[in-house]
Amino acid sequence: MILSECLVVYRTAIVPARQQSSSVRRVGEVAGNPATPSATEPQYFVDFDGYYWVSYARQMVSERDPRVHWTDLDNAPLGRPVHWSSVFSWWLIMLGGFHSLWSGLSVHSAIGAAAYYANPVLMGLMLCGVGWMTFRRLGSRAAVLLVMLLALQPALLRDFGYGRPDHHGLHLMCALGVVLLAVLGGGGWVCRGEDARDSQRGTHGPPNGIDERFALNLPQARRWFIASGIAGGCGLWIGATQQFLIIGCLGVGAMAATIGATRGAGAGAGRSSPVDGDPSLWWEPELWRLWSRVGALTSFLAYLVEYFPGDLGMRLEVNHPLYSLAWLSAGEILYSVGKCRTAGTPLRRYPAAMLGLMVGGIGLLPALAYWGPTDWYVLKDPLMLRMHSVIGEFQPLINEVHSPWGVAKELVPASLVLVGIGFLLWGRAQRFLNTLLVISLVPSLCLGVMVLVQVRWEGLFVVASCVVVVPLVLVAVRDETKSTRSRVAAVLVLIAVSLQLLPNAGRVISRADDGAGGSTHMPLTDEVFARDVSLILGASLGEDSPPMTVVTGLGEGSRIHFFGRTRAPGSLYWENLDGVRDTVDFFADHGEEQALRIARSRGIDYVVVTAGVVSMAQMLKYGNNDLDGVQKTLAYRLIRPENGIPAWCRPVRVRGFRWNDRCRIYRVTGLGGGGN
């Protein structure tokens, strides 16, 4: 399945893009200098993030530095800081090293070649790990079921896609790990050590009809919760803002499970059974405290690895000790509530000062992000918010699929969630299974809502929803009582799984047929355009000349640096707020004074404007697409030069350049010390 997806992307996107690239070898001249084509096969990626990841990995190798915290790929000619996690770049370097040994290429070239299959390899490793862990806890049927569910999800095949080197795959691995490992660890239920050993020897039956392999004693459960905490801490390292929501939702599910599991606990009992009168299982709140402590410690150590000693700062868009503090505080609250309820002690007797400190530890992070300076959390800047409104992954799901039926197809994993909710509402349910359902359902429900708001949460929603299959399998397959409940569960789980496996399998087979036939569904036109423009403009540079500064659209600016010696001020990244602002102000200028100031301060050499830049400038600057406003912008005047262009912009027409109808190119002249 993974290989078939790789074939589709390769045959329908990468190969056609490379075939289109041959036209750049037949271009004419720019400023009297012949264009020099690239001597190597061009590397195109499905998403522009890949160009940055490959460049960062190559920079690490060339500078012999395991971290990259400054780049000159955009915000030209000044450069800007980098706050991304280094983990994915390390992965590219490792794969590039192996590829270099196998192919004989230099490590620099091998990193780009290995980047194509970096995420498919990650997905294969993830599926192997999930299958092994689930097999250990639930047996082969559950392992095969969960692996097939994950392997056939379109959202996962996209985020782990061939030719899409990005950290989204690592995001999904960590999110799956933090939820799945907590559920496989029993969710907080432990079996008395003596009974667990007897059960494994076969001298006693499994408690409450639950498979004996799922009844863990306390030391065994601790190991699973430690692993879950490590996965969550690594997730904060990869991307804090997304992973923190996963961890927070899991914490809310754990709190609800704690309240349900300890319902009716007697004073001084110290434990609570899933079924009245059964002493074999009890709720252990210490496990969730351990989970939070390990996760917080992992996150803090990762922060030091990434930023110590020279790059420590107050950047709440990425991993920071405040995330560790919030997680640690939440774990202490979970433990306190669970301890009070299992002991039959009212929570009001718990020291108010301690509870206040723990609540404050959680609230400090969002308070500083919301009320602190913009430099602490740049994503709240109005320009960043407007930029998100034009980026696809930040759009509501309905905007991407264009119909309620499309939304329903994208949310097919919710069928598992609905089955889980149905069993929660079913009376006479075993408390053990209900708590596991709650723990797995809460993250799924929260992320399902987030997908409706922003489509970028879809992959995380899918992995969280697939975890719901674990407690459902316990009911449907591993409940040895063979009750009506287990039989109904088996039928409903089969229906829910079939709703996902059959259509998704058909989609993969259909796409594989398309890939084998070579039909083009995903032409990388923007990538080819960026490469051609970069090579054309960079051809006029001498060998020792600095890179050329080209002001163009934010999307083009995120790609153009990879293909030649050209750099743009703007790109689609929050770390580049200054470059984004200057690019928007340049193209949205209703006169030319502000644009001229920016051209001088940045030493702009060329301007490349497309129709997309026109609408982008008006929307990001003024928050609307008012036609009168659009026609006043510099971008509109440059795309329609008959309306008058500034005297310092000289039109450039490249003979034989096939993008002449798509863009207008201007050479910036007469800046009095800036530009050319």
C-alpha positions in Angstrom: 0.0 0.0 0.0 2.8 2.4 0.9 4.7 1.4 -2.2 1.7 1.9 -4.4 1.3 5.4 -3.1 5.0 6.1 -3.8 4.5 4.9 -7.3 1.5 7.2 -7.8 3.4 10.3 -6.7 6.5 9.4 -8.7 4.7 8.6 -11.9 2.0 11.3 -11.8 4.0 14.2 -10.2 7.8 13.9 -10.1 8.4 12.4 -13.6 6.1 14.9 -15.4 7.7 17.8 -13.6 11.2 16.7 -14.6 10.0 16.3 -18.2 8.7 19.8 -18.2 12.0 21.1 -16.8 13.8 20.4 -20.1 12.4 23.6 -21.5 14.7 25.8 -19.4 17.6 24.5 -21.4 16.3 26.3 -24.4 15.6 29.7 -23.0 17.1 32.9 -24.4 19.0 35.5 -22.5 18.6 37.7 -19.4 20.4 41.0 -19.4 22.6 39.8 -22.3 23.9 36.7 -20.5 23.0 33.2 -21.6 21.1 31.1 -19.2 23.0 28.2 -17.7 20.9 25.1 -16.9 21.4 23.0 -13.9 23.8 20.1 -14.5 22.0 17.7 -12.3 18.5 16.2 -12.4 16.1 18.6 -10.7 14.6 17.6 -7.4 11.0 18.5 -6.9 9.0 17.9 -3.8 5.2 17.8 -3.4 5.3 20.4 -0.6 7.6 23.4 -0.4 8.5 22.6 3.3 10.7 19.8 1.8 13.0 22.3 0.2 13.7 23.8 3.7 14.2 20.5 5.4 16.7 19.3 2.7 18.5 22.6 2.8 18.7 22.5 6.6 20.1 19.0 6.6 22.7 20.0 4.0 23.6 23.0 6.0 24.2 20.8 9.1 26.5 18.6 7.1 28.5 21.4 5.5 28.8 23.4 8.7 29.3 20.3 10.9 26.7 21.6 13.3 23.9 19.3 14.5 21.5 22.3 14.7 20.4 25.0 12.4 19.1 28.2 14.1 19.8 30.7 11.3 19.1 30.6 7.6 19.5 32.9 4.6 17.0 31.0 2.5 14.4 33.8 2.8 14.1 37.3 4.4 16.7 38.2 1.8 19.3 39.5 2.1 19.3 39.5 5.9 18.2 36.0 6.8 16.2 35.0 9.9 16.2 32.7 12.9 15.0 29.0 12.6 13.1 27.5 15.5 12.0 24.2 13.9 13.1 21.0 15.6 16.2 19.4 14.2 15.0 15.8 14.5 13.7 15.5 10.9 16.9 17.0 9.5 18.8 14.4 11.5 16.6 11.7 9.9 17.4 13.0 6.4 21.1 13.1 7.2 21.0 9.5 8.4 19.1 8.3 5.3 21.4 10.4 3.1 24.4 8.7 4.6 23.1 5.3 3.9 22.0 6.4 0.4 25.5 7.8 -0.2 27.2 4.5 0.7 24.8 2.6 -1.6 24.8 4.9 -4.6 28.3 6.5 -4.4 26.8 10.0 -4.5 28.1 12.7 -2.2 26.2 13.1 1.1 25.0 16.5 -0.1 23.3 15.0 -3.2 22.3 11.8 -1.4 20.2 13.8 1.2 18.0 15.2 -1.6 17.6 11.7 -3.1 16.8 10.1 0.2 14.3 12.8 1.1 11.9 11.3 -1.4 11.4 8.2 0.6 12.1 9.5 4.1 8.5 9.6 5.2 7.4 6.3 3.6 10.2 4.6 5.6 9.0 6.3 8.7 5.5 5.0 8.1 6.8 1.5 7.6 8.7 1.7 10.9 5.6 3.1 12.7 3.3 0.3 11.4 5.9 -2.3 12.5 6.1 -0.8 15.9 2.3 -0.5 16.3 1.8 -4.1 15.1 4.4 -5.5 17.5 3.0 -3.6 20.5 -0.6 -4.4 19.8 0.3 -8.1 19.2 1.9 -8.3 22.6 -1.2 -6.9 24.3 -4.1 -8.1 22.2 -3.0 -10.8 19.9 -2.6 -11.1 16.1 -6.2 -10.2 15.1 -6.2 -6.9 16.8 -2.7 -6.1 15.5 -3.5 -6.8 11.9 -6.8 -4.8 12.2 -5.1 -1.7 13.7 -2.2 -1.8 11.2 -4.6 -2.2 8.2 -6.7 0.7 9.5 -3.6 3.0 9.7 -2.0 1.8 6.5 -5.1 2.6 4.4 -6.0 6.0 5.7 -5.7 8.6 2.9 -4.6 11.3 5.4 -1.7 9.2 6.7 -0.7 8.2 3.2 -0.6 11.9 2.3 1.4 13.0 5.4 3.8 10.1 5.1 3.9 10.5 1.3 6.7 10.0 -1.2 8.3 13.2 -2.3 6.9 15.0 0.8 9.8 15.3 3.2 8.3 17.1 6.2 7.9 16.6 10.0 4.2 15.7 9.7 5.0 12.0 9.8 6.9 12.5 13.1 3.9 14.5 14.4 1.6 11.5 13.7 4.0 9.0 15.2 4.3 10.9 18.5 0.5 11.6 18.7 -0.3 7.9 18.0 2.3 6.8 20.6 1.1 9.0 23.4 -2.5 7.9 23.1 -2.0 4.2 22.1 0.7 3.5 24.7 -1.5 4.9 27.5 -4.4 2.7 26.4 -2.3 -0.4 26.0 -0.9 0.3 29.4 -4.4 -0.2 30.9 -5.4 3.4 31.0 -4.8 3.5 34.8 -6.1 0.0 35.8 -3.7 -2.4 37.3 -4.0 -6.0 38.5 -2.8 -7.0 42.0 0.6 -8.4 41.5 -0.1 -11.8 43.0 -3.3 -12.2 41.0 -1.7 -11.2 37.8 1.0 -13.8 38.2 -1.5 -16.5 39.0 -3.6 -15.4 36.0 -0.6 -15.8 33.7 0.1 -19.2 35.1 -3.5 -20.2 34.5 -4.5 -20.9 38.1 -7.2 -18.2 38.1 -9.4 -16.9 35.3 -8.9 -13.5 33.8 -10.7 -10.7 35.8 -14.2 -9.9 34.6 -13.7 -12.0 31.4 -10.9 -9.7 30.1 -8.1 -11.4 28.3 -5.4 -12.2 30.9 -2.7 -10.5 28.6 -4.4 -7.2 29.1 -4.3 -7.4 32.9 -1.0 -5.7 33.9 0.5 -5.4 37.3 1.8 -2.1 38.5 5.5 -2.4 37.3 4.3 -3.5 33.9 1.8 -0.6 33.6 4.5 1.8 34.6 6.6 0.9 31.7 3.8 1.6 29.2 3.0 4.9 30.8 6.7 5.9 30.7 6.8 5.1 27.0 3.6 7.2 26.5 5.2 10.1 28.3 8.4 9.9 26.3 6.3 9.9 23.0 4.4 13.0 24.2 7.6 14.8 25.2 9.2 14.0 21.8 6.0 15.2 20.2 6.3 18.6 21.9 9.9 18.7 20.5 8.6 18.1 17.0 5.7 20.6 17.2 4.5 22.0 20.5 1.3 23.8 19.5 -0.3 20.7 17.9 1.0 18.1 20.2 0.0 20.1 23.3 -3.6 19.8 22.2 -3.3 16.0 21.9 -1.7 15.8 25.4 -4.3 18.1 26.8 -7.2 16.1 25.3 -5.7 12.9 26.6 -5.4 14.5 30.1 -9.1 15.5 30.0 -10.0 12.0 29.0 -7.9 10.7 31.9 -9.7 13.0 34.3 -13.1 11.8 33.1 -11.9 8.2 33.3 -10.6 8.8 36.9 -14.0 10.1 38.0 -15.8 7.2 36.3 -13.4 4.6 37.6 -13.5 5.7 41.2 -17.2 6.1 41.4 -18.4 4.6 44.6 -15.0 4.0 46.1 -15.2 3.6 49.9 -13.4 5.6 52.4 -9.9 4.3 53.0 -10.2 1.7 50.3 -7.3 3.0 48.4 -8.5 1.3 45.2 -11.6 1.0 43.1 -12.8 -2.1 41.3 -14.3 -2.1 37.8 -17.1 -4.3 39.0 -18.4 -4.2 42.6 -17.0 -7.0 44.7 -14.2 -7.9 42.3 -10.8 -7.2 44.0 -8.6 -8.1 41.1 -8.3 -4.7 39.4 -7.9 -1.3 40.9 -7.4 2.3 39.7 -3.9 3.6 40.2 -3.7 7.4 39.9 0.0 7.3 40.3 0.4 6.1 36.7 -0.9 9.4 35.3 1.4 11.4 37.6 4.3 9.3 36.3 3.1 9.9 32.7 3.2 13.7 33.2 6.5 13.7 35.0 8.2 11.6 32.3 6.7 13.6 29.5 7.6 16.9 31.1 11.2 15.8 31.7 11.5 14.5 28.1 10.2 17.8 26.8 12.6 19.8 29.0 15.6 17.7 28.0 14.6 18.1 24.4 14.5 21.8 24.8 18.0 21.9 26.2 19.2 19.6 23.3 17.7 21.9 20.7 18.4 25.4 22.1 21.1 25.3 24.9 23.2 27.3 25.4 23.0 30.1 22.8 19.3 30.0 21.6 17.3 30.0 24.8 14.4 32.5 24.6 10.7 33.1 25.0 9.3 31.4 21.9 6.0 29.8 22.7 5.3 28.7 19.2 7.7 25.8 19.8 8.8 23.6 22.6 9.5 25.6 25.8 9.8 24.8 29.6 6.4 26.3 30.1 4.9 23.3 28.2 6.7 21.0 30.6 5.4 23.0 33.6 1.8 22.9 32.3 2.0 19.1 31.7 3.6 18.5 35.1 0.9 20.6 36.8 -1.9 18.7 34.9 -0.5 15.4 36.0 -0.4 16.5 39.7 -4.0 17.5 39.5 -4.9 14.1 37.9 -3.1 12.4 40.7 -4.6 14.5 43.4 -8.2 14.0 42.2 -7.6 10.3 41.8 -6.0 9.9 45.2 -8.8 11.7 46.9 -11.5 9.7 45.2 -9.9 6.3 45.7 -9.4 7.1 49.4 -13.0 8.5 49.7 -11.6 11.9 50.7 -13.4 15.1 49.6 -11.2 17.1 47.2 -12.0 20.3 49.3 -9.7 18.9 52.0 -6.8 19.1 49.6 -4.6 22.1 50.3 -6.0 25.0 48.3 -2.6 26.6 47.9 -1.3 23.5 46.2 -4.3 23.2 43.9 -3.9 26.9 43.0 -0.3 26.5 42.1 -1.1 23.5 39.9 -3.9 25.4 38.1 -1.6 28.4 37.7 1.1 26.1 36.2 -1.4 25.1 33.5 -2.8 28.6 32.9 0.6 30.4 32.8 1.3 29.1 29.2 -1.9 30.3 27.5 -1.9 33.5 29.5 1.6 34.5 28.4 0.9 33.5 24.8 -2.3 35.6 24.7 -1.4 38.6 26.7 2.4 38.6 26.3 4.3 40.5 23.6 3.9 39.4 20.0 7.6 38.3 19.9 6.7 35.6 22.5 3.9 34.2 20.3 4.0 35.6 16.8 1.1 33.5 15.5 -1.3 36.0 17.1 0.1 38.8 14.9 -2.8 40.1 12.6 -0.6 39.6 9.5 0.0 36.0 10.5 -3.7 35.5 11.1 -4.5 36.9 7.7 -1.8 34.8 6.1 -3.4 31.7 7.6 -6.6 32.6 5.9 -5.1 32.0 2.5 -3.1 28.8 3.3 -4.9 25.6 2.4 -4.1 23.6 5.6 -5.6 26.3 7.8 -9.0 26.3 6.0 -12.2 24.6 7.3 -12.7 21.1 5.9 -15.8 22.2 4.0 -13.7 24.7 2.0 -11.4 21.9 0.9 -14.0 19.2 -0.1 -16.8 21.6 -1.1 -19.7 19.5 -0.1 -21.3 17.8 3.0 -20.7 14.4 1.3 -17.0 15.2 1.0 -16.9 16.1 4.7 -18.6 12.7 5.5 -16.0 10.8 3.4 -13.1 12.6 5.1 -14.5 11.8 8.5 -15.1 8.1 7.9 -12.8 7.3 10.9 -15.5 8.8 13.0 -17.5 5.6 12.6 -15.2 4.0 15.1 -15.8 6.9 17.4 -19.6 6.6 17.0 -19.4 2.9 17.9 -17.4 3.7 21.0 -19.9 6.4 22.1 -22.7 3.8 21.6 -21.0 1.4 24.0 -20.5 4.2 26.6 -24.2 4.8 26.5 -25.0 1.1 26.8 -26.0 0.2 30.3 -24.4 -2.6 32.4 -21.0 -1.8 30.9 -17.8 -2.9 32.6 -16.1 0.1 34.1 -12.7 -1.1 33.0 -13.7 -1.0 29.3 -15.7 2.3 29.7 -12.7 4.1 31.1 -10.5 2.9 28.2 -13.2 4.1 25.8 -13.3 7.5 27.4 -9.5 7.9 27.3 -9.4 7.1 23.6 -12.6 8.9 22.6 -11.9 12.4 24.1 -8.9 13.1 21.9 -10.8 11.8 18.9 -13.8 14.0 19.5 -11.7 17.1 20.1 -9.6 16.6 17.0 -12.7 15.8 15.0 -14.0 19.3 15.9 -10.7 20.8 15.0 -10.7 19.2 11.6 -14.0 21.0 10.8 -12.3 24.2 11.7 -8.8 23.6 10.1 -8.1 20.7 7.8 -4.5 20.4 9.1 -5.7 18.4 12.1 -7.0 15.6 9.9 -4.0 13.3 10.2 -4.0 13.6 14.0 -7.7 13.0 14.1 -7.3 9.8 12.1 -4.6 8.3 14.3 -6.5 9.2 17.5 -9.7 7.6 16.0 -7.9 4.4 15.1 -6.8 3.9 18.8 -10.5 3.6 19.7 -10.4 0.2 18.0 -8.3 -1.1 21.0 -11.0 -1.1 23.7 -13.6 -2.1 21.1 -11.6 -5.2 20.2 -11.4 -6.0 23.9 -15.2 -6.0 23.9 -15.7 -7.7 20.6 -12.9 -10.2 20.4 -11.2 -10.6 23.8 -14.2 -10.7 26.1 -14.3 -14.4 26.9 -17.8 -14.3 28.4 -19.3 -14.3 24.8 -22.1 -12.0 26.0 -24.6 -10.3 23.9 -22.6 -7.1 24.3 -19.5 -8.8 22.8 -21.4 -10.2 19.9 -23.0 -6.8 19.1 -19.6 -5.2 19.5 -18.0 -7.6 17.0 -20.7 -6.8 14.4 -20.5 -3.0 14.9 -16.7 -3.0 14.8 -16.7 -5.1 11.6 -19.1 -2.6 10.0 -17.1 0.4 11.1 -13.8 -1.0 10.0 -15.3 -2.1 6.7 -16.5 1.4 6.0 -12.8 2.5 6.1 -10.9 -0.5 4.7 -13.0 -1.2 1.6 -13.2 2.3 0.1 -9.6 3.2 1.0 -8.3 -0.1 -0.4 -10.2 0.6 -3.6 -8.8 4.1 -3.7 -5.2 2.9 -3.3 -5.7 0.2 -6.0 -7.2 2.8 -8.4 -4.4 5.3 -7.8 -1.8 2.5 -8.3 -3.4 1.8 -11.7 -3.2 5.4 -12.6 0.4 5.5 -11.5 1.3 2.5 -13.6 -0.4 4.1 -16.5 1.5 7.3 -16.0 -1.6 9.6 -16.0 -0.8 13.0 -14.5 -3.0 14.0 -11.6 -0.6 16.2 -9.6 1.6 18.2 -11.9 4.1 20.2 -9.8 3.6 23.4 -11.9 4.6 25.8 -9.1 7.8 23.8 -8.5 8.8 23.9 -12.2 8.0 27.6 -12.4 10.1 28.4 -9.3 13.1 26.5 -10.7 12.9 28.0 -14.2 12.7 31.6 -12.8 15.5 30.9 -10.4 17.8 29.6 -13.1 16.9 32.3 -15.5 17.6 35.2 -13.1 20.6 33.6 -11.5 22.3 33.1 -14.9 23.5 36.7 -14.9 25.5 36.3 -11.6 29.3 35.8 -11.6 30.8 32.9 -9.7 31.7 35.0 -6.7 28.6 37.2 -6.6 26.2 37.0 -3.7 22.8 35.5 -4.2 20.3 37.7 -6.1 17.4 39.2 -4.2 14.1 38.7 -5.9 10.8 39.9 -4.5 7.9 37.7 -5.5 4.9 35.9 -4.0 5.2 34.1 -0.7 4.7 30.7 -2.2 7.3 31.3 -4.9 9.6 32.7 -2.2 9.3 29.5 -0.3 10.6 27.5 -3.3 12.9 29.7 -5.4 16.0 29.5 -3.1 16.3 25.7 -3.7 17.0 25.8 -7.4 19.6 28.5 -7.8 21.4 31.5 -6.4 18.3 33.6 -5.8 16.6 34.5 -2.5 13.3 36.2 -1.7 12.3 38.3 1.3 9.0 36.6 1.7 7.9 33.1 2.5 5.1 31.3 4.2 6.7 30.9 7.7 5.9 32.6 11.0 9.7 32.9 11.7 9.9 35.2 8.7 7.4 37.9 9.9 9.6 40.8 8.8 10.1 39.3 5.3 6.4 38.6 4.9 5.5 42.1 6.0 7.9 43.8 3.6 6.7 41.6 0.7 3.1 42.4 1.4 3.8 46.1 1.9 5.8 46.2 -1.4 3.1 44.6 -3.5 0.1 46.3 -1.7 1.6 49.8 -2.0 -1.0 52.1 -3.5 1.7 54.4 -4.7 5.4 53.6 -5.0 7.1 55.4 -2.1 6.9 52.5 0.3 7.8 49.9 -2.3 10.9 52.0 -3.3 12.0 52.2 0.4 11.8 48.4 0.7 13.6 47.9 -2.6 16.4 50.1 -1.4 16.7 48.7 2.1 16.8 45.1 0.8 18.7 45.7 -2.4 16.1 44.2 -4.6 17.4 43.1 -8.0 14.3 41.7 -9.7 10.6 41.7 -9.2 8.6 38.6 -10.4 4.8 39.1 -10.2 2.0 36.7 -11.0 -1.8 37.0 -10.8 -1.8 35.2 -7.5 0.5 37.9 -6.0 -2.2 40.5 -6.8 -4.9 38.9 -4.7 -2.4 37.9 -2.0 -1.2 41.5 -1.5 -4.7 43.0 -1.1 -5.9 40.3 1.2 -2.9 40.2 3.5 -2.5 43.9 3.7 -6.2 45.0 4.0 -8.0 41.8 4.8 -10.3 42.0 1.8 -10.4 41.5 -2.0 -12.1 44.8 -2.8 -11.7 45.3 -6.6 -11.0 49.1 -6.3 -8.3 48.4 -3.7 -6.8 45.6 -5.8 -6.5 47.9 -8.8 -4.6 50.4 -6.8 -1.9 48.0 -5.7 1.6 48.0 -7.2 1.2 44.3 -7.9 -1.9 45.0 -10.1 0.0 47.8 -12.0 3.0 45.5 -12.5 0.9 42.6 -13.9 -0.9 45.1 -16.2 1.9 47.5 -17.2 -0.4 49.6 -19.4 -1.7 51.1 -16.1 1.7 52.6 -15.5 4.7 51.2 -13.7 7.4 52.9 -11.5 10.4 54.4 -13.3 12.8 52.1 -11.4 11.2 48.9 -12.7 12.5 47.9 -16.2 10.5 45.2 -17.9 12.4 42.0 -18.9 11.1 39.7 -21.6 12.9 36.4 -21.8 12.9 34.9 -25.3 11.5 31.4 -25.4 10.5 31.4 -21.7 7.3 29.5 -21.5 6.2 31.3 -18.3 5.9 34.7 -20.1 2.1 34.5 -20.0 2.1 33.6 -16.3 4.4 36.2 -14.9 5.9 39.6 -15.4 9.6 40.1 -14.6 11.1 43.5 -13.9 14.7 44.5 -13.3 15.1 47.1 -10.5 17.4 49.9 -11.5 18.4 53.4 -10.3 18.1 52.9 -6.6 21.1 55.0 -5.7 23.2 52.4 -3.9 20.5 49.6 -3.5 19.7 47.1 -6.1 21.4 47.2 -9.5 
